[in-house]
Amino acid sequence: MVNAAISGVHRDCVKFSWMNVDMSLVKRSLSLSGHPTSVALEPEFWAVLERMAAAEARTVSALLRRLDETRGDRPLASAARVAALGWALGSPDGVVRDGLCPSQDDAGP
């Protein structure tokens, strides 16, 4: 396990093997509603969340707090992955609607 403090966010890098596939999760600690918590995601999702946060001129922690407020019953890590996927697919707010995000081709004239 590797620990590093980056921009006030604690990261733990956890590697594990599942079905002969090496996967790694990066865990970041933050405070939500005054309670300490952590989120473990693949580095690729953290990269997208960092771009989302930069596009919104906020920190990743602030972005996760926004996602936490709107996630309903979905676990925070799942909400973060879905938001990252939606944003990467072109949804400006990271919301996946009806299972799909609007594409450039669907925008019309």
Secondary structure, DSSP 4 states (H G I P E B T S, - for coil): -EEEEETTEEEEEEEEEETTEEEEEEEEEEEETTEEEEEEE-HHHHHHHHHHHHHTTS-HHHHHHHHHHH-TTS-HHHHHHHHHHHHHTT-TT---BTTB---GGGG--
